[in-house]
Amino acid sequence: MNSPKSIRTVTYQCAEGTVNHVNPGFVLSGMTRACAAEVPELLFQLIDISSVSSENIQALAQVLSSYPCNKYPELCIKDGLVYAPNIVHTPAIGMDSSEGKVHLSESQNFFLKTADPYKMTNLTASLTDDEVNEIQEDHVKVQLDKICVHSSDYFPVSTSDQKFGEMTYWNKHTKQDHTLLALDFSGTITAVGSGVTRLKVGDHITSCCPVVATSKVVVPEKLCYSTKEVSFLKDIPCISYFAIAWKILHCTLPKREQKERLAILSSVADSSLSKILVQTGL
């Protein structure tokens, strides 16, 4: 009506806010939207009515005569009123803006997520109510300060990478975030188990233990090392590098005589692992 080459589809209780049961009208809604996208030479209009009351019927008559399809592709009639959907663009707040920063108290717990299961990128933090209150007798609870960045060829980056490996083929087709894994990290002990003797609350430690990257983690005491003995590990907690260096120099390579020298060749000579290999091999 007043719209040449137009097709109007009227559904009953199929719009958001008016649905009260599953009905065949859902198929018509999807079909109309698909036709509007694929048949540009025709005009389509989708109208949903919440009830068959007299006021809604009058509003429907008004829509058919006064609401052209090219201006109002989708409408909803409820309580005698006509509603049209509206798309509003919400500007994203930049990460460098103070309004986008969130300050958390020590009592708030969170876990980190990465946008890519195989590398640390676009990290986000999500609040959680989960907290470990019971600690095993030989374990300590640590408030994390720093986490070392690593790649998936070194160790799994996320729980998805650890569980599925290279099989997360659906990652390219979704925007799912993946829970981050922490391998090397440092932090301050906030609680200890009854059997812990070497460490105490308030000690700053570094550790190499794959755990979910949360604000507070629980790890065995034997995997924790005090940063008082090796101070630089407080800022660079790369314990796994030392474990690999020791394995290479003392277990993998052949034993050298006292007068022989060991040459270490690396394409990245200034990397942390290369420096640790040199220092460990002295």
C-alpha positions in Angstrom: 0.0 0.0 0.0 1.7 3.2 -1.3 4.8 1.0 -1.7 5.3 -0.5 -5.2 6.9 -4.0 -5.4 6.7 -4.4 -1.6 6.0 -7.5 0.5 4.8 -7.2 4.1 5.0 -10.1 6.6 2.8 -9.9 9.7 3.8 -12.2 12.6 2.1 -12.8 15.9 4.1 -12.6 19.1 7.5 -13.3 17.5 9.4 -10.1 18.4 11.6 -9.8 21.4 9.4 -8.8 24.4 6.2 -10.3 22.9 7.2 -14.0 22.6 5.3 -16.3 24.9 5.7 -19.6 23.1 7.5 -21.2 20.1 5.5 -20.8 16.9 6.0 -21.0 13.2 6.3 -17.2 12.9 10.0 -17.4 13.7 10.5 -19.0 10.3 8.8 -16.1 8.6 10.9 -13.6 10.5 14.1 -15.2 9.3 12.8 -15.7 5.8 11.8 -12.1 5.4 15.2 -10.8 6.6 17.0 -13.2 4.2 14.8 -12.0 1.3 15.4 -8.4 2.2 19.2 -9.0 2.0 19.2 -11.2 -1.1 16.5 -9.6 -3.3 17.3 -5.8 -3.5 14.8 -5.1 -6.2 11.9 -5.8 -3.8 11.0 -4.0 -0.6 10.2 -6.1 2.5 8.6 -5.2 5.8 8.4 -7.3 8.9 5.6 -6.4 11.3 5.0 -8.2 14.6 1.8 -7.7 16.6 1.6 -8.6 20.3 -2.1 -9.3 20.4 -5.3 -9.0 18.4 -6.8 -6.2 20.5 -8.8 -3.4 18.8 -6.1 -0.9 19.5 -3.4 -3.1 17.9 -5.5 -3.7 14.8 -6.0 0.0 14.4 -2.3 0.5 14.8 -1.7 -2.2 12.2 -4.0 -0.4 9.7 -2.0 2.8 10.3 1.3 1.0 9.7 0.0 -0.4 6.4 -1.1 3.0 5.2 1.5 5.3 6.6 4.8 3.4 7.2 6.6 2.8 3.9 8.8 -0.3 3.6 11.9 1.5 2.5 11.9 3.6 5.7 10.6 1.0 8.2 11.9 -2.5 7.4 10.9 -3.9 10.8 8.1 -2.7 13.2 6.5 -4.0 16.3 3.0 -3.2 17.5 2.3 -3.5 21.2 -0.5 -1.9 23.3 -1.6 0.2 20.4 1.9 1.7 19.9 4.2 1.2 17.0 7.9 0.5 17.8 10.8 0.6 15.3 14.2 -0.8 16.1 17.1 1.6 16.2 20.8 0.8 15.9 23.0 3.1 18.0 26.8 3.2 17.8 28.5 3.2 21.2 32.1 4.5 21.0 34.7 2.3 22.5 36.8 3.8 25.3 40.5 3.7 24.6 42.7 1.7 26.9 44.8 4.8 27.5 41.8 6.6 28.9 41.5 6.9 32.6 37.8 6.1 32.3 38.7 2.7 30.9 40.9 1.7 33.8 39.5 -0.3 36.7 41.0 -0.2 40.1 40.6 -3.4 42.0 40.9 -3.9 45.8 43.0 -6.7 47.1 39.9 -8.6 48.1 38.6 -8.8 44.5 39.7 -11.8 42.5 40.0 -12.0 38.7 41.4 -14.2 36.0 43.1 -13.3 32.7 41.9 -14.2 29.2 43.6 -14.0 25.8 41.9 -13.4 22.5 44.1 -16.0 20.8 44.6 -19.5 22.3 48.2 -19.7 21.0 49.6 -16.3 21.9 49.1 -13.6 24.5 47.1 -10.9 22.8 44.4 -8.5 23.7 44.5 -9.6 27.4 41.3 -8.9 29.4 40.5 -9.5 33.1 37.2 -10.9 34.4 36.1 -10.7 38.0 35.3 -14.0 39.7 33.9 -15.0 43.1 35.9 -18.2 43.1 38.5 -18.4 45.8 40.5 -21.2 47.4 40.0 -21.0 51.1 41.4 -24.5 52.0 45.1 -24.8 51.3 46.9 -28.2 51.4 49.4 -28.5 54.1 52.4 -28.3 51.8 51.1 -25.5 49.6 51.1 -21.7 49.7 48.7 -19.0 48.3 50.4 -16.3 46.2 49.2 -12.9 45.2 50.6 -12.6 41.6 52.8 -9.6 40.7 54.4 -10.5 37.4 53.9 -13.2 34.8 56.4 -14.0 32.1 55.2 -14.0 28.5 55.8 -17.1 26.4 54.7 -18.6 23.1 52.8 -21.8 22.4 55.9 -23.5 20.9 57.5 -23.1 24.3 54.5 -24.0 26.5 50.7 -23.9 26.1 49.5 -20.3 26.4 45.9 -21.0 27.3 43.8 -23.8 28.8 42.3 -24.3 25.3 45.8 -24.8 23.9 46.7 -27.2 26.8 43.5 -29.2 26.4 43.1 -29.3 22.6 46.5 -28.4 21.2 46.3 -27.3 17.6 42.8 -28.6 17.2 40.9 -25.4 18.1 40.0 -24.9 14.4 36.9 -23.0 15.4 39.0 -20.1 16.8 39.0 -18.3 13.4 35.2 -18.3 13.3 34.4 -17.1 16.9 35.4 -14.3 19.2 35.7 -16.5 22.2 38.3 -15.5 24.8 40.6 -18.2 26.3 41.7 -18.5 29.9 45.4 -17.7 30.2 48.0 -20.0 31.7 50.8 -18.7 33.8 54.1 -20.7 33.7 56.7 -18.4 35.2 55.5 -15.8 37.7 56.4 -14.0 40.9 54.3 -12.7 43.8 53.8 -12.3 47.5 52.6 -15.1 49.8 49.3 -14.4 51.5 48.6 -17.7 53.2 50.5 -20.9 54.0 49.5 -24.5 54.7 50.1 -26.1 58.1 53.1 -28.1 56.8 55.0 -25.2 55.3 58.2 -24.5 57.1 60.6 -22.7 54.7 58.3 -19.8 53.7 56.0 -17.4 55.6 53.3 -14.9 54.8 54.7 -11.7 53.3 57.7 -13.5 51.6 58.2 -12.6 47.9 58.7 -15.6 45.8 59.1 -16.7 42.2 57.9 -20.0 40.8 57.6 -22.2 37.7 54.3 -24.0 37.8 51.6 -24.1 35.1 48.4 -22.6 36.7 45.4 -20.6 35.5 46.4 -16.9 35.5 44.3 -15.6 38.4 45.0 -12.9 40.9 45.8 -15.5 43.6 47.2 -19.0 42.9 48.0 -21.9 45.1 51.2 -23.8 44.4 53.4 -26.3 46.3 56.1 -24.8 48.6 58.8 -26.9 46.9 58.2 -25.0 43.6 58.7 -21.6 45.2 62.0 -19.8 45.4 62.7 -16.7 47.5 63.6 -13.6 45.5 66.0 -12.5 48.4 68.5 -15.1 47.2 68.2 -14.1 43.5 66.9 -10.6 43.4 66.5 -10.2 39.6 63.9 -12.9 39.5 61.6 -10.5 41.3 61.1 -8.5 38.1 61.9 -11.3 35.5 60.6 -14.6 37.0 62.0 -16.9 34.3 62.6 -20.0 36.4 61.8 -22.4 33.5 64.7 -20.9 31.5 67.1 -22.1 34.2 65.5 -25.5 34.2 66.0 -25.8 30.5 69.5 -24.5 30.7 70.4 -27.0 33.4 68.9 -29.8 31.3 70.8 -28.8 28.2 74.2 -28.3 29.8 74.2 -31.1 32.3 72.0 -33.8 30.8 71.7 -33.4 27.0 75.2 -32.3 26.0 78.2 -34.6 26.4 80.4 -34.1 29.4 83.3 -31.8 28.7 86.8 -32.1 30.0 88.0 -29.4 32.4 90.1 -27.6 29.8 87.6 -27.7 27.0 85.4 -24.8 26.2 81.7 -24.8 25.3 80.4 -22.7 22.4 76.7 -21.6 22.5 75.3 -20.6 19.1 72.0 -18.7 18.9 70.2 -16.6 16.3 69.0 -14.3 19.1 72.1 -13.8 21.2 70.6 -11.1 23.4 67.6 -13.3 24.5 67.1 -14.1 28.1 67.5 -17.8 27.5 70.8 -17.3 25.7 72.1 -15.2 28.6 71.1 -17.8 31.2 72.8 -20.6 29.1 76.0 -18.6 29.2 75.8 -17.9 32.9 74.8 -21.5 33.7 77.6 -22.9 31.5 80.4 -21.0 33.2 
